[in-house]
Amino acid sequence: MPAKSGDQHEIDIKYLSDNPVKAAIDKSTRFSLGGTGFIQGMIVYIARNSDGTDEVAVEICPDPDAVSTDKLWSVVAKPAHGLVPTDAKNPLWVAVKLNSHFKDAYQGFLVV
């Protein structure tokens, strides 16, 4: 069975605009992902593991006030009410998936 075109699309997160990103519960925090291959339709989310598993209740949406490109992707994060703050020694992962397929993750997200 041939792979879908999105399955073969490479996305590589090389850095975050803030490292670590510090997102307060119930507040919006703007930050950007730097790297290559960013594309409309990809989903940015927060995970506990480097392989993008164990998703954390943080809403992440594209930043409506910023222009995103294939090398810089701007988003707004809002951790859910009641989420436990992150241990600074073990930051969460900013992860990306495309067409439900995990693509990459970068460690450096704290819920404060």
Secondary structure, 3 states (H helix, E strand, C coil): CCCCHHHHCCCEEEEECCCCEEECCCCCEEEEEEEECCCCCCEEEEECCCCCCCECCEEEEECCCCCCCCCEEEEEEEECCCCCCCCCCCCEEEEEEECCEEEEEEEEEEEC
